[in-house]
Amino acid sequence: MRGTSEQQTRKIVALSRQGESSKISVEKAIKERRSVRSYKHESLTLQELSQLLWAAQGITDEKRGLRASPSAGALYPLEIYVVVGQVEGLPAAVYKYVIGKNELIKVGDGDKRARLSSAALSQSCVAAAPASIVVCAVYERTSRKYGQRAQRYVHMEVGAVAENIYLQGRAMQVGTVFIGAFDDESVKKVIGASPAENPLAILPLGKI
Ligand SMILES: Cc1cc2nc3c(=O)[nH]c(=O)nc-3n(C[C@H](O)[C@H](O)[C@H](O)COP(=O)(O)O)c2cc1C
């Protein structure tokens, strides 16, 4: 956690810089990618969480503001929340990923993993994982340009984000599973999403 008063008031957490190499090839990560629903009883590090968030939506071209996952018209309709329980150096709480700044901002207090699991039809991996990423979409950002086709585009984009998280996780021995079965309104309440933000995927994260 940084120390200035402004950051303390807004409860901002600076994320680590991303690494750009790993011990396994992209081919091996694809071959060995699996949905993982049970994890070691170990905390994640902030470095690991930072890397996974970068893989999901990090800025990869500063000049043009382009991100790690493709987006129709580069309109970027996705917002990323993290429900944190056991991440070293990060109090249990709900955070939102501030993409351009590579920061997390705290948006809700306390360990919400059990509530998130209930919202996900009691899938136990969500309660057990040290943290879960929740991917939300603001459809209007894309429908303003693409009309009805936006829905299709936004859903494709969530798939790309999830795959990046799976592959980055595989390279770091962090397992995940694409959770699509949940009650939308309950998830929105748990993370404190705005009315325009629609949850589309939960990705629990844990060491394997
Ligand atoms: C859109 C989507 C939704 C999914 N929802 C769930 C889910 O709610 N719970 C779950 O345990 N797995 C879920 N999965 C994971 C699939 O069960 C898994 O990908 C499939 O069994 C194939 O296994 P693999 O990913 O290890 O190759 C989902 C996968 C996708 C692509």
The ligand as a Tripos MOL2 file, in Angstrom:
@<TRIPOS>MOLECULE
LIG
   31    33     1     0     0
SMALL
NO_CHARGES

@<TRIPOS>ATOM
      1 C1        -18.8460  -20.0720  -20.6930 C.3       1 LIG1
      2 C2        -18.3690  -21.1030  -19.7020 C.ar      1 LIG1
      3 C3        -19.0370  -21.2520  -18.5010 C.ar      1 LIG1
      4 C4        -18.5830  -22.1780  -17.5570 C.ar      1 LIG1
      5 N1        -19.2020  -22.2260  -16.3310 N.ar      1 LIG1
      6 C5        -18.7190  -23.0920  -15.3990 C.ar      1 LIG1
      7 C6        -19.2770  -23.1020  -14.0860 C.ar      1 LIG1
      8 O1        -20.1840  -22.3430  -13.7370 O.2       1 LIG1
      9 N2        -18.7540  -23.9700  -13.1850 N.ar      1 LIG1
     10 C7        -17.7090  -24.8210  -13.4850 C.ar      1 LIG1
     11 O2        -17.2860  -25.5590  -12.6110 O.2       1 LIG1
     12 N3        -17.1510  -24.8150  -14.7270 N.ar      1 LIG1
     13 C8        -17.6230  -23.9750  -15.6740 C.ar      1 LIG1
     14 N4        -17.0190  -23.9210  -16.9100 N.ar      1 LIG1
     15 C9        -15.8150  -24.7560  -17.1750 C.3       1 LIG1
     16 C10       -16.1280  -25.9780  -18.0320 C.3       1 LIG1
     17 O3        -16.8190  -26.9130  -17.2520 O.3       1 LIG1
     18 C11       -14.7950  -26.5550  -18.5560 C.3       1 LIG1
     19 O4        -14.1790  -25.6110  -19.4010 O.3       1 LIG1
     20 C12       -15.0190  -27.8660  -19.3110 C.3       1 LIG1
     21 O5        -15.4100  -28.8850  -18.4150 O.3       1 LIG1
     22 C13       -13.7780  -28.3200  -20.0590 C.3       1 LIG1
     23 O6        -12.6840  -28.5210  -19.1770 O.3       1 LIG1
     24 P1        -11.3010  -27.7410  -19.3570 P.3       1 LIG1
     25 O7        -11.5860  -26.2640  -19.2390 O.co2     1 LIG1
     26 O8        -10.4520  -28.2460  -18.2340 O.co2     1 LIG1
     27 O9        -10.7340  -28.0750  -20.6970 O.co2     1 LIG1
     28 C14       -17.4620  -23.0060  -17.8580 C.ar      1 LIG1
     29 C15       -16.8120  -22.8580  -19.0820 C.ar      1 LIG1
     30 C16       -17.2310  -21.9070  -19.9880 C.ar      1 LIG1
     31 C17       -16.4640  -21.7350  -21.2700 C.3       1 LIG1
@<TRIPOS>BOND
     1     1     2 1
     2     2     3 ar
     3     2    30 ar
     4     3     4 ar
     5     4     5 ar
     6     4    28 ar
     7     5     6 ar
     8     6     7 ar
     9     6    13 1
    10     7     8 2
    11     7     9 ar
    12     9    10 ar
    13    10    11 2
    14    10    12 ar
    15    12    13 ar
    16    13    14 ar
    17    14    15 1
    18    14    28 ar
    19    15    16 1
    20    16    17 1
    21    16    18 1
    22    18    19 1
    23    18    20 1
    24    20    21 1
    25    20    22 1
    26    22    23 1
    27    23    24 1
    28    24    25 2
    29    24    26 1
    30    24    27 1
    31    28    29 ar
    32    29    30 ar
    33    30    31 1
@<TRIPOS>SUBSTRUCTURE
     1 LIG1         1 GROUP 0 **** ****
